[in-house]
C-alpha cells in the first residue's frame, strides 16, 4: 500500500521543533522505526506524520498498521486524541487541540442525534445546549477544566493576535490571559458608558508633572488653569509599583512640595519591593512621618520578593510624608483596612474605596481639598466625595480618566 499525508489531518496536531525532528531522525537512522505508523484503509497517515517523513528522507520502508474508521470525522478525532494521549503538552497546546477537536465532536454529536431521532429514539432534554455539552466533553478529553477551556476559547476568539499566540504556545497561562482580556473589555465598556459624562469635581487629563503650565493638563473646567501653590490639604495617591517608576516618586515629591499647604500631607500607597528607594525619592522635598498599614483581609496572592516568595501578602505600606512645618498632631491608629470584596473591576491597580475613605477621614476634615495626581479609575475621588471633601484629580491615561470622571460624577449625584 502506498502511504500519503493529508495536509488537513497534519494541521490538526502540533509540529515538532527542529531539534525534536533531528533527534527522531537520528534515532530511526541508528535503531530503525520502532513504532508503526497508523493509516486508514486508503493509506492516509493518521498517526506518525513525522516518522513517515523521516523514513522517506532516509529511504526506509515505513512500517504501518491499518485501522478502519466510519468516516473522516472519526478519523480526525482519532488524529487529535492519539496525540493527546502520547504527548507531554502544556495547557496552551491542550487548548489548541481542544479547539480543533470541538467542531468535530459537535458534528459527531449532531449526526448521532439525527440518527437517534430518525430511528424513533426519544432524546430527553437535560437543560444543556449542544455547545455546552461539547465544551464539557472536549475539556475532559484535553485534561482541562471546563472553565479553563472556555476562558482559553474566549482569548482565542476575542483577544489580539499576540494574545492568541501567547496563550496557544503556553507562554502566558490561560487564566492570566483571560483576566487581561476581561480587563480590556471592561475598560472599553466603561469608557463607552462614561464618554460624555462630566463631573463637578476638578479633573484633568495629562501628566501631573506638567501641571504648572497652562497646557500641560486639560481640565474639565474651563475656568481652571492650574493647581495653585499652597492650595491642597491632602494628597492621597497610589503610584505604580514596578522598578521603572521609582524616579516618578521624586517628581511626586517636588509636585507635592509646591501644591500642599504648609503642614499638608502626602499619603502614598506603595509596594514593598523598592521601599528604601521610594522613600529616598519622596524625601527629596518632603519630610517622612510614619508608615501606615493598609490591611488586605484574606491576603493577596503570593508575590516575588528579594530572593524569596511571600505566600500571602496581608498589608501594604502607606508612606506618610508632610510639607514643613507640620503642626503637632496625633494619629488615632496606624492601620486601615478594605472590605473583603476588592474593587479591582476597572483596572489592574485600583484599590478599595472604603480603605481610602478611612485614610481621608483620618488626615483631613470636611470641606478640605484632596488631590490625587495619579487617580487611575477614581478611587480617591469617589472616597473624597463620599466624605464631603473637595476633590482635584489628574490622570495621564485617557481611558482611565474617562472612567474616573464617570464614576465620580455618579457619586456626586448621590449627594
C-alpha positions in Angstrom: 0.0 0.0 0.0 1.3 3.4 -0.9 1.2 5.8 2.1 0.3 9.5 1.8 -0.2 12.6 4.0 -3.5 14.5 4.1 -2.4 18.2 4.8 -5.7 18.8 6.6 -5.0 15.9 9.0 -1.4 17.0 9.5 -2.6 20.5 10.6 -4.6 19.0 13.5 -1.5 18.2 15.6 1.5 20.2 16.9 4.5 20.0 14.7 7.9 19.0 16.2 10.7 21.5 16.7 13.8 21.2 14.5 15.6 19.7 17.5 12.9 17.1 18.0 12.8 16.3 14.3 16.6 15.8 14.1 16.5 13.6 17.3 13.8 11.4 15.8 15.7 11.2 12.6 18.9 10.1 14.3 17.0 7.5 16.4 15.4 5.9 13.3 18.7 6.0 11.4 20.5 4.2 14.2 17.8 1.9 15.6 15.2 1.7 12.9 11.5 2.6 13.0 10.3 1.1 16.3 6.7 2.3 16.3 4.3 1.6 13.4 2.6 4.4 11.6 -1.2 4.2 11.7 -3.1 4.7 8.4 -6.6 4.4 7.2 -7.9 2.0 4.6 -6.6 4.3 1.8 -3.1 4.6 3.2 -3.6 8.1 4.6 -1.4 8.7 7.6 -3.4 9.3 10.8 -0.6 8.9 13.4 3.1 9.2 12.7 3.4 12.0 10.2 6.9 12.9 11.4 8.0 9.2 11.4 6.7 8.9 7.9 8.6 11.9 6.6 11.8 10.8 8.3 11.6 7.3 6.8 11.1 8.9 3.4 14.1 11.1 3.9 16.2 8.1 4.9 14.9 5.9 2.1 13.5 3.4 4.7 10.3 1.4 4.0 7.7 2.6 6.6 6.2 0.1 9.0 2.4 0.7 9.3 -0.8 -0.6 10.6 -4.3 -0.1 9.0 -7.2 1.0 11.2 -10.7 1.3 9.9 -13.0 4.2 10.7 -16.6 5.1 9.7 -15.9 8.5 8.2 -13.4 11.4 8.1 -14.8 13.0 11.3 -13.9 9.8 13.2 -10.5 9.8 11.6 -9.8 13.4 12.5 -10.9 12.9 16.1 -8.5 9.9 16.3 -5.6 12.0 14.9 -6.1 14.6 17.7 -6.9 12.1 20.6 -3.9 9.9 19.9 -1.6 12.9 20.2 -3.3 14.0 23.4 -2.5 10.6 24.9 1.1 10.4 23.8 2.5 13.9 24.1 3.5 15.9 27.1 1.5 19.0 26.4 1.3 22.4 28.2 -2.2 23.9 28.7 -1.9 26.1 25.6 -1.2 23.1 23.4 -4.1 21.2 25.0 -6.3 24.2 24.3 -5.2 24.3 20.7 -6.0 20.6 20.2 -9.3 21.1 22.1 -10.4 23.9 19.8 -9.7 21.8 16.8 -11.5 18.9 18.4 -14.6 20.8 19.4 -16.2 21.3 16.0 -15.6 17.6 15.2 -17.2 16.4 18.4 -20.1 18.8 17.9 -20.6 17.5 14.3 -20.4 13.9 15.5 -23.0 14.6 18.3 -25.3 16.2 15.8 -25.1 13.2 13.5 -25.8 10.8 16.4 -28.7 13.0 17.5 -30.3 13.0 14.0 -29.7 9.3 13.7 -31.4 8.6 17.0 -34.4 10.8 16.0 -34.6 9.1 12.7 -34.9 5.7 14.4 -37.6 6.9 16.7 -35.5 7.2 19.8 -36.7 10.0 22.1 -34.0 12.3 23.3 -34.9 13.9 26.7 -33.6 17.4 27.1 -31.4 18.0 30.1 -31.2 21.7 30.0 -27.7 21.9 28.5 -27.2 23.1 24.9 -25.2 21.1 22.4 -22.5 23.7 22.6 -22.2 23.4 26.4 -22.1 19.6 26.2 -19.4 19.8 23.5 -17.2 22.1 25.7 -17.6 19.7 28.7 -16.7 16.7 26.6 -13.7 18.3 24.9 -12.4 19.9 28.1 -12.3 16.4 29.7 -10.6 14.9 26.7 -7.8 17.5 26.7 -7.5 17.4 30.5 -8.6 21.0 31.2 -11.4 22.1 33.4 -14.5 23.3 31.5 -14.0 26.8 32.9 -10.3 27.0 31.8 -11.2 25.6 28.4 -14.0 28.3 27.9 -11.6 31.0 29.1 -9.0 29.9 26.6 -11.5 29.8 23.9 -12.6 33.4 24.7 -9.0 34.6 24.5 -8.5 32.9 21.1 -11.8 34.2 19.7 -11.8 37.8 21.2 -8.2 38.6 22.0 -5.5 40.2 19.9 -3.3 38.1 17.6 -0.5 38.3 20.1 -2.7 37.2 23.0 -3.8 34.3 20.9 -0.3 33.3 20.1 0.9 33.7 23.7 -1.9 31.5 25.1 -1.7 28.8 22.5 2.0 28.5 22.8 1.8 28.3 26.6 3.9 31.4 27.1 1.1 33.0 29.0 -1.2 31.0 31.3 -4.8 30.7 30.2 -6.3 32.3 33.3 -3.9 35.2 33.2 -4.6 35.8 29.5 -8.3 35.7 30.2 -8.0 38.1 33.1 -6.2 40.6 30.8 -8.8 40.2 28.1 -11.7 40.8 30.5 -9.9 43.9 31.9 -9.5 45.3 28.4 -13.2 44.6 27.6 -14.4 46.1 30.9 -12.4 49.2 30.2 -13.8 49.6 26.7 -17.3 49.1 28.1 -16.9 51.7 30.8 -15.2 54.2 28.5 -18.2 53.9 26.2 -20.6 54.3 29.2 -18.9 57.4 30.6 -17.5 59.1 27.4 -20.0 62.0 27.6 -20.1 62.4 31.4 -18.7 65.5 33.2 -18.0 65.6 36.9 -18.3 68.7 39.1 -15.0 67.9 40.8 -11.9 69.4 39.1 -10.4 66.7 36.9 -7.5 67.0 34.5 -6.3 64.6 31.8 -2.5 64.7 31.4 0.8 64.4 33.3 0.8 65.9 36.8 4.5 66.8 36.4 3.4 69.3 33.7 0.5 70.8 35.6 2.4 74.0 36.3 2.0 75.0 32.7 -1.3 76.2 31.2 -1.3 73.5 28.5 0.2 70.6 30.5 -3.1 69.2 31.7 -6.5 69.5 30.0 -9.0 70.3 32.7 -12.8 69.6 32.7 -13.5 73.1 33.9 -12.8 76.0 31.5 -12.2 78.3 34.5 -9.5 76.2 36.0 -5.9 76.6 34.6 -3.6 75.2 37.2 -3.3 73.9 40.8 -2.2 76.9 42.8 0.8 76.8 45.1 0.0 76.0 48.8 -3.7 75.1 48.0 -4.0 71.4 48.8 -4.7 70.0 52.2 -4.1 66.3 51.5 -2.7 64.2 48.6 -3.7 60.6 48.5 -2.4 58.5 45.7 -1.4 55.0 44.6 1.6 55.2 42.2 2.6 52.1 40.1 4.9 49.8 41.9 7.4 48.4 39.3 11.1 49.5 39.5 10.9 51.7 36.4 8.5 54.0 38.3 10.9 54.8 41.2 12.0 58.1 39.7 8.4 59.1 39.4 8.3 59.5 43.2 10.9 62.2 43.0 8.6 64.1 40.7 5.7 63.5 43.1 7.7 64.9 46.0 8.6 68.0 44.1 5.0 68.5 42.9 3.6 67.9 46.4 6.0 70.4 48.0 4.6 73.1 45.6 0.9 72.4 45.9 0.5 71.3 49.5 -0.3 73.9 52.2 2.4 74.2 54.9 1.8 71.2 57.1 -0.2 69.4 54.4 0.1 65.6 54.0 1.0 63.2 51.3 -0.2 59.6 51.7 1.3 57.3 49.1 0.3 53.6 48.9 3.3 51.6 47.9 4.6 48.1 47.1 7.2 46.6 49.4 9.9 45.6 46.9 11.6 49.0 46.5 10.6 50.9 49.6 14.1 52.2 50.5 14.5 53.7 47.0 10.9 55.1 47.0 11.4 56.7 50.4 14.6 58.3 49.3 12.8 59.8 46.3 9.9 61.1 48.3 12.3 62.6 50.9 13.8 65.0 48.4 11.2 67.7 49.1 9.1 66.3 51.9 9.6 65.0 55.5 8.9 61.4 56.3 6.5 61.0 59.3 5.2 57.4 59.6 4.2 54.2 57.8 0.6 53.1 58.0 -0.5 49.5 57.3 -3.1 49.1 54.6 -4.7 45.8 55.6 -6.0 43.3 53.0 -8.5 40.9 54.6 -7.8 37.4 53.3 -4.4 38.5 51.9 -3.3 38.8 48.3 -1.8 36.1 46.1 1.9 35.2 46.6 4.5 37.7 45.3 8.1 37.5 44.4 10.4 39.4 46.8 14.2 39.8 47.2 15.3 36.2 46.8 12.2 34.6 48.3 8.4 34.2 47.8 5.8 35.7 50.1 3.0 33.2 50.1 0.3 35.6 51.3 0.7 39.4 51.4 -1.6 40.8 54.1 -0.8 44.5 54.1 0.7 47.3 52.0 2.6 50.3 53.3 1.2 53.8 53.1 4.0 56.3 53.4 3.1 59.4 55.3 5.0 62.5 54.3 4.4 66.1 55.1 5.3 69.6 54.0 7.1 71.5 56.7 6.3 72.9 59.1 3.9 70.2 60.4 1.8 71.1 63.4 1.7 68.9 66.4 -0.9 66.2 65.8 -1.9 62.7 66.9 -2.8 59.6 64.9 -5.6 57.6 66.3 -4.4 54.4 64.6 -1.8 53.4 62.1 -3.7 50.7 60.2 -6.7 50.9 57.9 -8.5 48.1 56.0 -10.6 47.5 53.0 -13.7 45.5 52.5 -13.4 41.7 51.8 -14.6 42.2 48.2 -11.8 44.2 46.4 -12.8 46.7 43.8 -10.5 45.6 41.0 -13.0 45.6 38.2 -11.9 48.7 36.3 -8.1 48.3 36.0 -5.2 46.4 37.5 -4.0 48.7 40.3 -7.4 50.0 41.5 -7.8 50.0 45.3 -10.7 49.8 47.7 -12.9 52.9 48.1 -13.6 52.0 51.7 -9.9 51.9 52.6 -9.4 55.3 51.1 -12.4 56.7 52.9 -10.7 55.8 56.1 -7.5 57.5 55.1 -9.2 60.7 54.1 -11.2 60.8 57.3 -8.0 60.3 59.4 -6.0 63.0 57.7 -8.5 65.7 56.7 -11.8 67.3 57.7 -14.9 68.0 55.7 -14.6 70.8 53.3 -10.9 70.5 52.8 -9.3 69.8 49.4 -8.0 66.3 48.5 -5.8 65.7 45.4 -4.8 62.6 43.6 -2.3 63.3 40.8 -2.4 59.7 39.6 -6.1 59.0 40.1 -6.5 55.9 37.9 -10.1 54.8 37.9 -11.1 57.4 40.5 -11.0 55.6 43.8 -9.6 58.6 45.8 -12.2 60.9 44.1 -15.1 58.7 45.0 -13.9 58.4 48.6 -13.4 62.2 48.8 -17.0 62.9 47.5 -18.4 60.4 50.0 -16.6 62.0 52.9 -17.6 65.5 51.8 -14.2 66.8 50.7 -13.4 68.8 47.6 -11.5 66.8 45.1 -9.0 67.5 42.3 -7.7 64.7 40.2 -5.2 64.2 37.4 -4.8 61.1 35.2 -2.5 60.5 32.3 -4.2 57.6 30.7 -7.3 58.8 28.7 -9.4 55.6 29.2 -8.8 55.6 32.9 -9.5 59.3 33.1 -12.9 58.8 31.3 -13.9 56.0 33.7 -12.8 58.0 36.7 -14.8 61.1 35.7 -17.9 58.9 35.1 -17.7 57.1 38.4 -17.0 60.3 40.3 -20.0 62.0 38.6 -22.2 59.1 39.6 -21.1 59.5 43.2 -21.7 63.3 43.1 -25.3 62.7 42.0 -25.9 60.6 45.2 -25.2 63.6 47.5 
